[in-house]
Amino acid sequence: MSDNLLFLTDEQLRRAIEAMFFAYRGFTADPDRILSEMDYGRAHHRAIHFIHRSPGTTVNNLLAILGVTKQSLNRVLRTLVEDGLVQSRVGTRDRRERHLYLTDAGEALERKLSDAQRTRMRAAFREAGPAAVTGFREVLEHMMDPELRRYFTAVKEGER
């Protein structure tokens, strides 16, 4: 790429988009293999990830973060609850709310999935170097819609 990153050509942007597609395939390949053994997919992984990051999160909050339909999320959560990976508790302040927690088995699966991704990211970050890591994070954050950036910031800071 050119040194002048403010004036990227369409071809440079296409290459960046393609790099992102292929990187995502690599990033999801290891967890996909683990999940396929359990007949789970990426929706299960995303639910497990964000429940782990924000224990006690509500179903409505998870819906907003994941951007899926209620029906789709309920299908995923039903499977995870039935398989003993997620526990759903009725809210103490509002009994209509359901708060989600990973069970010990859910925590073990989350650790296995995220360990695979951390290994890949750690190797890539080590190869790219500190400046590239900082730049990568900045680019990703600037690509987020403002509403999603708010969720990202809340999860990053450990808010519930």
VOPAGU-2260 file (C-alpha; in pm, 1 decimal, decimal comma):
REM VOPAGU-2260
SITE   aa  ch    i         X         Y         Z
SITE  MET   A    0       0,0       0,0       0,0
SITE  SER   A    1      99,6     355,0     -57,0
SITE  ASP   A    2     239,6     566,8     224,1
SITE  ASN   A    3     -43,8     814,0     177,7
SITE  LEU   A    4    -330,5     620,8     339,0
SITE  LEU   A    5    -576,8     909,2     313,3
SITE  PHE   A    6    -601,9     863,9     -63,1
SITE  LEU   A    7    -641,6     490,6    -117,3
SITE  THR   A    8    -734,4     375,3    -466,5
SITE  ASP   A    9   -1039,5     161,4    -529,1
SITE  GLU   A   10    -807,3    -131,3    -597,3
SITE  GLN   A   11    -628,8     -82,5    -263,5
SITE  LEU   A   12    -964,9     -73,1     -88,3
SITE  ARG   A   13   -1075,4    -389,4    -273,8
SITE  ARG   A   14    -758,8    -563,6    -157,3
SITE  ALA   A   15    -824,5    -453,7     201,2
SITE  ILE   A   16   -1181,8    -584,7     178,1
SITE  GLU   A   17   -1056,1    -916,7      42,3
SITE  ALA   A   18    -793,4    -936,0     314,6
SITE  MET   A   19   -1068,2    -884,7     570,6
SITE  PHE   A   20   -1278,9   -1163,7     415,9
SITE  PHE   A   21    -989,6   -1409,6     418,3
SITE  ALA   A   22    -874,0   -1306,6     764,7
SITE  TYR   A   23   -1227,7   -1361,2     895,3
SITE  ARG   A   24   -1229,7   -1709,7     743,8
SITE  GLY   A   25    -908,3   -1787,2     927,7
SITE  PHE   A   26   -1030,8   -1626,4    1248,0
SITE  THR   A   27   -1348,5   -1836,9    1250,0
SITE  ALA   A   28   -1201,0   -2163,3    1115,1
SITE  ASP   A   29   -1075,7   -2304,6    1445,7
SITE  PRO   A   30   -1393,3   -2231,1    1645,6
SITE  ASP   A   31   -1606,0   -2353,8    1352,6
SITE  ARG   A   32   -1433,3   -2694,4    1372,1
SITE  ILE   A   33   -1495,0   -2715,6    1746,7
SITE  LEU   A   34   -1857,6   -2604,0    1710,9
SITE  SER   A   35   -1933,3   -2841,7    1423,9
SITE  GLU   A   36   -1853,7   -3138,3    1649,4
SITE  MET   A   37   -2142,0   -3022,0    1868,7
SITE  ASP   A   38   -2378,1   -2931,7    1582,4
SITE  TYR   A   39   -2344,0   -2564,6    1676,0
SITE  GLY   A   40   -2275,4   -2268,3    1453,1
SITE  ARG   A   41   -2139,2   -1916,6    1476,2
SITE  ALA   A   42   -2459,5   -1783,8    1633,3
SITE  HIS   A   43   -2397,1   -2016,3    1928,8
SITE  HIS   A   44   -2039,6   -1894,6    1949,2
SITE  ARG   A   45   -2138,9   -1528,0    1948,9
SITE  ALA   A   46   -2400,5   -1586,5    2219,7
SITE  ILE   A   47   -2152,6   -1777,2    2436,6
SITE  HIS   A   48   -1887,3   -1509,8    2384,3
SITE  PHE   A   49   -2105,0   -1215,9    2487,6
SITE  ILE   A   50   -2269,8   -1398,3    2777,9
SITE  HIS   A   51   -1918,9   -1475,0    2903,8
SITE  ARG   A   52   -1811,0   -1111,3    2860,7
SITE  SER   A   53   -2118,8    -978,6    3042,8
SITE  PRO   A   54   -2250,3   -1239,2    3286,8
SITE  GLY   A   55   -2611,0   -1164,6    3375,4
SITE  THR   A   56   -2674,8    -981,6    3049,2
SITE  THR   A   57   -3039,3    -977,0    2951,0
SITE  VAL   A   58   -3184,6   -1143,1    2645,7
SITE  ASN   A   59   -3282,4    -797,9    2515,1
SITE  ASN   A   60   -2926,7    -669,5    2553,6
SITE  LEU   A   61   -2793,1    -975,5    2374,1
SITE  LEU   A   62   -3047,3    -918,6    2095,3
SITE  ALA   A   63   -2920,0    -564,2    2050,9
SITE  ILE   A   64   -2554,1    -668,4    2049,0
SITE  LEU   A   65   -2597,8    -957,5    1807,8
SITE  GLY   A   66   -2848,3    -787,7    1578,5
SITE  VAL   A   67   -3051,8   -1103,2    1524,7
SITE  THR   A   68   -3422,7   -1169,8    1548,4
SITE  LYS   A   69   -3577,2   -1272,4    1876,9
SITE  GLN   A   70   -3685,6   -1600,2    1719,1
SITE  SER   A   71   -3332,2   -1675,9    1600,6
SITE  LEU   A   72   -3175,5   -1594,3    1937,2
SITE  ASN   A   73   -3437,5   -1793,9    2125,3
SITE  ARG   A   74   -3358,2   -2098,3    1909,9
SITE  VAL   A   75   -2987,2   -2064,2    1992,1
SITE  LEU   A   76   -3047,5   -2000,0    2363,0
SITE  ARG   A   77   -3291,1   -2289,9    2392,4
SITE  THR   A   78   -3022,9   -2526,8    2260,1
SITE  LEU   A   79   -2754,0   -2384,6    2487,8
SITE  VAL   A   80   -2981,0   -2406,5    2793,4
SITE  GLU   A   81   -3095,5   -2762,2    2709,1
SITE  ASP   A   82   -2734,1   -2870,3    2661,0
SITE  GLY   A   83   -2637,6   -2726,4    3000,8
SITE  LEU   A   84   -2409,6   -2449,6    2873,5
SITE  VAL   A   85   -2622,8   -2145,9    2961,3
SITE  GLN   A   86   -2842,7   -2076,1    3258,5
SITE  SER   A   87   -3136,3   -1837,0    3224,9
SITE  ARG   A   88   -3257,4   -1668,7    3543,3
SITE  VAL   A   89   -3565,2   -1453,5    3593,2
SITE  GLY   A   90   -3481,0   -1094,2    3682,9
SITE  THR   A   91   -3511,6    -990,3    4045,8
SITE  ARG   A   92   -3620,0    -632,6    3966,1
SITE  ASP   A   93   -3822,2    -711,3    3655,8
SITE  ARG   A   94   -3958,0   -1063,7    3638,3
SITE  ARG   A   95   -4011,1   -1027,2    3261,3
SITE  GLU   A   96   -3635,4   -1009,1    3208,1
SITE  ARG   A   97   -3419,6   -1316,2    3165,7
SITE  HIS   A   98   -3056,4   -1288,4    3273,3
SITE  LEU   A   99   -2803,8   -1518,1    3110,0
SITE  TYR   A  100   -2502,6   -1688,8    3265,1
SITE  LEU   A  101   -2263,3   -1954,3    3141,9
SITE  THR   A  102   -2250,7   -2275,6    3341,1
SITE  ASP   A  103   -1917,1   -2439,4    3418,0
SITE  ALA   A  104   -1953,3   -2641,6    3096,3
SITE  GLY   A  105   -2034,1   -2321,0    2906,8
SITE  GLU   A  106   -1727,2   -2150,5    3051,5
SITE  ALA   A  107   -1512,8   -2447,8    2945,1
SITE  LEU   A  108   -1647,0   -2430,2    2588,3
SITE  GLU   A  109   -1599,6   -2052,3    2575,8
SITE  ARG   A  110   -1240,7   -2093,2    2691,4
SITE  LYS   A  111   -1173,4   -2357,8    2424,7
SITE  LEU   A  112   -1321,4   -2138,5    2149,4
SITE  SER   A  113   -1151,8   -1817,1    2256,5
SITE  ASP   A  114    -816,4   -1989,3    2320,2
SITE  ALA   A  115    -813,3   -2093,3    1954,1
SITE  GLN   A  116    -885,6   -1738,3    1841,0
SITE  ARG   A  117    -644,2   -1579,2    2086,5
SITE  THR   A  118    -367,0   -1807,3    1962,5
SITE  ARG   A  119    -426,1   -1696,5    1603,1
SITE  MET   A  120    -457,0   -1327,3    1695,2
SITE  ARG   A  121    -154,0   -1332,9    1924,5
SITE  ALA   A  122      61,2   -1480,9    1645,6
SITE  ALA   A  123     -67,6   -1226,8    1392,3
SITE  PHE   A  124     -17,0    -934,7    1632,2
SITE  ARG   A  125     333,2   -1053,4    1718,0
SITE  GLU   A  126     422,9   -1072,3    1347,5
SITE  ALA   A  127     267,3    -732,9    1264,6
SITE  GLY   A  128     414,1    -541,4    1558,1
SITE  PRO   A  129     274,6    -289,9    1808,9
SITE  ALA   A  130     205,3      -4,1    1567,5
SITE  ALA   A  131       6,8    -233,8    1338,1
SITE  VAL   A  132    -192,3    -368,6    1633,4
SITE  THR   A  133    -288,8     -17,1    1740,4
SITE  GLY   A  134    -375,9      79,1    1384,4
SITE  PHE   A  135    -580,0    -238,2    1334,3
SITE  ARG   A  136    -788,7    -169,1    1645,1
SITE  GLU   A  137    -844,2     191,9    1539,8
SITE  VAL   A  138    -956,6      89,1    1191,3
SITE  LEU   A  139   -1199,5    -168,4    1332,6
SITE  GLU   A  140   -1346,8      81,0    1578,0
SITE  HIS   A  141   -1393,1     340,2    1302,5
SITE  MET   A  142   -1573,4      82,6    1088,4
SITE  MET   A  143   -1834,2      20,9    1360,3
SITE  ASP   A  144   -2170,5     191,1    1346,6
SITE  PRO   A  145   -2193,7     441,4    1636,4
SITE  GLU   A  146   -2455,8     233,4    1821,0
SITE  LEU   A  147   -2242,0     -80,0    1796,4
SITE  ARG   A  148   -1933,5     112,4    1905,7
SITE  ARG   A  149   -2126,3     198,1    2222,4
SITE  TYR   A  150   -2186,8    -174,0    2288,0
SITE  PHE   A  151   -1823,3    -251,5    2209,9
SITE  THR   A  152   -1704,7      13,5    2453,4
SITE  ALA   A  153   -1939,7    -115,8    2723,9
SITE  VAL   A  154   -1818,7    -474,3    2682,4
SITE  LYS   A  155   -1455,3    -362,1    2657,9
SITE  GLU   A  156   -1487,7    -168,5    2983,7
SITE  GLY   A  157   -1665,9    -455,4    3157,3
SITE  GLU   A  158   -1997,2    -274,5    3200,5
SITE  ARG   A  159   -2311,0    -483,1    3222,9
